């Protein structure tokens, strides 16, 4: 049975498209490294795609180029991911005092 022309055109249009699917545990670990299960669940729970996670990571690394390119501040799932990922970053404002060196007292 031959396909109708409209269906054939639709199928051809979808052929080259990448599916926008949610993240898996493996996707998260590949993107952010080994993190605890709660953080992985929070990231997956946002319903974000791999593309959104990559965008959030770009904002975390350095937001100046993105702002300079005129990109608006992120919202929605990307904003949620930024908030989660920011918690994983070491706090640069905390001045840690050196601990006791073994053998010295």
C-alpha positions in Angstrom: 0.0 0.0 0.0 1.5 3.3 -1.1 1.8 6.2 1.4 -0.2 9.3 0.8 1.9 12.3 -0.3 1.2 14.3 2.9 2.4 11.5 5.1 5.5 10.9 2.9 6.4 14.6 3.2 5.9 14.6 7.0 8.0 11.4 7.4 10.8 13.0 5.3 10.7 16.2 7.4 11.0 14.2 10.7 13.8 11.9 9.3 16.6 14.4 10.0 15.3 15.8 13.3 16.8 14.7 16.6 14.3 13.7 19.2 14.0 16.0 22.1 14.0 13.5 24.9 14.5 13.8 28.6 17.8 13.2 30.3 18.9 9.8 31.6 21.2 9.0 34.5 24.0 8.3 32.0 23.4 11.6 30.3 23.8 13.5 33.6 26.9 11.6 34.7 28.5 12.2 31.3 27.7 15.9 31.5 28.5 16.8 35.1 30.6 13.9 36.3 30.0 11.7 39.3 27.5 13.3 41.6 25.1 12.0 44.3 21.9 10.3 43.4 19.7 13.2 44.8 21.4 15.7 42.5 21.0 13.4 39.5 17.3 12.9 40.4 16.8 16.7 40.7 18.4 17.3 37.3 16.3 14.6 35.6 13.2 15.8 37.5 13.4 19.2 35.7 12.3 17.4 32.5 15.2 19.1 30.7 16.9 17.9 27.5 20.6 17.4 26.9 20.6 20.7 25.0 19.1 22.5 28.0 21.7 21.0 30.3 24.5 22.1 28.0 23.1 25.6 27.9 22.9 25.7 31.7 26.5 24.5 31.9 27.6 27.3 29.5 25.9 29.9 31.7 27.7 28.4 34.8 31.1 28.4 33.2 31.0 32.0 32.1 27.9 34.1 31.5 29.7 37.2 30.2 30.0 36.0 26.5 26.4 34.9 26.5 25.3 38.3 27.9 27.6 40.1 25.4 25.9 38.2 22.6 22.6 39.6 23.7 21.2 36.4 25.1 18.5 37.0 27.7 19.0 35.6 31.1 17.7 32.0 31.1 14.4 31.0 32.6 12.4 27.8 32.9 14.2 24.5 33.0 17.6 26.0 32.1 17.2 28.3 35.1 16.4 25.3 37.3 19.4 23.5 36.1 21.7 26.5 36.7 20.4 26.6 40.3 21.2 22.9 40.8 24.6 23.1 39.1 25.5 26.2 41.1 25.2 24.2 44.3 27.9 21.8 42.9 30.4 24.6 42.4 32.9 25.3 45.1 32.2 28.5 47.0 34.8 30.9 46.0 33.9 33.4 48.8 34.8 31.0 51.6 38.4 31.5 52.9 39.4 28.2 54.4 42.0 28.3 57.0 44.7 25.7 56.6 44.4 22.7 58.8 47.0 21.3 61.1 49.9 19.7 59.3 50.6 16.2 60.5 53.8 16.3 62.6 53.3 19.9 63.7 51.4 21.0 66.7 
